Amino acid sequence: MLDGGGHCPYADGSQLSTAEAFLRDHPSTVLVTVDLGFNDLLACMRHEVVDAACVDGALATVRDQLGPIVSALRSAAPKAIIVGVGHYDPYLGDFVRGPAGQAFASASLGVMERLDDSLHTVYQGAGVHMADVASAFAMRDHQLVTRPGLDQVPTDVAQRARQ
């Protein structure tokens, strides 16, 4: 978002600069959503392995960069409502693939919970509300339930499998 790298070229050099220009050119914008953090963690969770050191580094980067990003967006659109977007765990479905999948689902859940906690802290510090996506997917509900075709699985897994 900050350096212009990635898959998409941006006319203003980076995704943030392009967003700021858009907001300045469209002062009637009333809502800005910020959805960051998950892509920073993708490389840390390849091949059903969670690289803890990578996760720590990615979360530190998110914490360091998110505040200035929100501040820049607020500067570009001072009248707009800014809402940060939390995350659910797309890897929970791996739970149904046996012991290795269950271990990875459990490990990924810890990563996503840490991400949401980090996001919430930064957003709260910036005076920005965060959409609680994790609750919509019951991400923190690990009570065992029985679902047809799934046998007994944690509620968060059952919710993810229904989506």
C-alpha positions in Angstrom: 0.0 0.0 0.0 2.8 2.4 0.8 5.6 1.6 -1.7 3.7 0.9 -4.9 5.0 -2.6 -5.2 2.7 -5.6 -5.8 0.7 -6.7 -8.7 -1.0 -3.5 -9.7 0.6 -0.3 -11.1 -0.7 2.9 -9.5 -0.8 6.2 -11.4 0.2 8.1 -8.3 3.0 5.7 -7.4 1.3 3.7 -4.6 -2.1 2.5 -3.6 -2.1 5.0 -0.7 -1.1 7.9 -2.9 -3.8 6.9 -5.4 -6.4 6.6 -2.7 -5.5 10.0 -1.3 -5.7 11.6 -4.7 -9.1 10.0 -5.3 -10.4 11.2 -1.9 -9.2 14.8 -2.6 -10.8 14.8 -6.0 -14.0 13.4 -4.6 -14.7 15.5 -1.4 -18.3 14.1 -1.2 -16.9 10.7 -0.2 -18.7 9.7 3.0 -17.2 6.3 3.7 -13.7 4.8 3.5 -13.1 1.2 4.3 -9.6 0.0 5.1 -8.9 -3.7 4.6 -5.2 -4.4 5.4 -3.1 -7.1 7.0 -4.1 -10.4 5.6 -1.9 -10.2 2.5 1.1 -9.4 4.8 0.6 -12.9 6.4 0.1 -15.0 3.3 3.8 -15.8 2.9 3.9 -16.8 6.6 1.3 -19.6 6.2 2.3 -21.6 3.1 2.0 -25.3 2.7 0.0 -25.7 5.9 2.9 -24.4 8.0 2.8 -21.3 10.2 6.2 -19.6 10.2 6.1 -17.9 13.7 9.0 -15.5 13.0 7.5 -14.4 9.7 4.1 -13.8 11.5 5.8 -11.7 14.2 7.5 -9.6 11.5 4.3 -9.2 9.4 2.2 -8.1 12.4 4.9 -5.6 13.4 4.8 -4.2 9.9 1.0 -4.0 10.0 1.1 -2.2 13.4 3.8 0.2 12.2 2.2 1.1 8.9 -1.6 1.1 9.6 -1.6 4.2 11.8 0.1 6.4 9.3 -2.1 5.0 6.5 -5.3 5.8 8.4 -3.9 9.3 9.3 -3.2 9.9 5.6 -6.7 8.8 4.6 -8.3 11.0 7.3 -6.2 14.0 6.0 -7.4 13.4 2.5 -11.0 12.9 3.5 -11.6 14.8 6.8 -15.4 14.5 6.7 -15.5 10.8 5.7 -16.2 8.0 8.1 -13.3 5.5 8.1 -14.0 1.9 9.0 -11.3 -0.7 9.4 -12.2 -4.3 8.3 -11.3 -7.2 10.6 -10.6 -10.7 9.3 -11.9 -14.2 9.6 -9.7 -17.3 9.1 -10.1 -18.7 5.6 -7.9 -21.7 6.6 -10.4 -23.1 9.2 -11.9 -25.3 6.6 -8.6 -27.3 6.6 -9.8 -28.7 9.9 -11.9 -31.3 8.1 -8.9 -32.8 6.3 -7.6 -34.9 9.2 -5.0 -34.4 11.9 -2.6 -32.3 9.8 -5.4 -30.0 8.7 -6.6 -29.7 12.3 -3.2 -28.7 13.4 -2.9 -26.1 10.7 -6.4 -24.7 11.2 -5.6 -24.3 14.9 -2.3 -22.6 14.2 -3.8 -20.3 11.5 -6.6 -19.4 13.9 -4.1 -18.1 16.4 -2.5 -16.0 13.6 -5.8 -14.5 12.6 -6.8 -13.7 16.2 -3.5 -11.9 16.6 -4.0 -10.0 13.4 -7.5 -8.9 14.5 -6.2 -7.9 17.9 -3.4 -5.9 16.3 -5.8 -4.2 13.9 -8.3 -3.4 16.7 -5.6 -1.8 18.8 -4.3 0.4 15.9 -7.8 1.4 14.7 -9.0 2.2 18.3 -5.9 4.4 18.8 -6.7 6.2 15.6 -10.4 6.7 16.6 -11.6 4.3 13.8 -14.2 1.7 14.3 -13.5 -1.9 13.1 -16.0 -4.1 11.4 -15.9 -7.4 13.4 -15.8 -9.9 10.6 -14.6 -12.6 12.9 -17.8 -12.5 14.9 -19.9 -13.0 11.7 -18.0 -16.2 11.2 -18.0 -17.2 14.9 -14.2 -17.3 14.6 -13.6 -17.3 18.3 -16.2 -20.0 19.1 -14.5 -23.3 19.5 -17.4 -25.3 21.1 -17.9 -28.6 19.4 -21.1 -29.0 17.3 -22.4 -31.8 15.1 -23.2 -30.8 11.5 -24.4 -33.2 8.7 -21.5 -34.2 6.6 -19.0 -32.7 9.0 -19.4 -34.9 12.1 -18.2 -33.0 15.3 -16.3 -29.9 14.5 -15.7 -26.6 16.3 -18.5 -24.0 15.7 -16.0 -21.7 13.9 -15.2 -24.5 11.5 -18.9 -25.3 10.9 -19.5 -21.6 10.2 -16.7 -21.4 7.7 -17.7 -24.7 6.0 -21.2 -23.2 5.4 -19.9 -20.1 3.6 
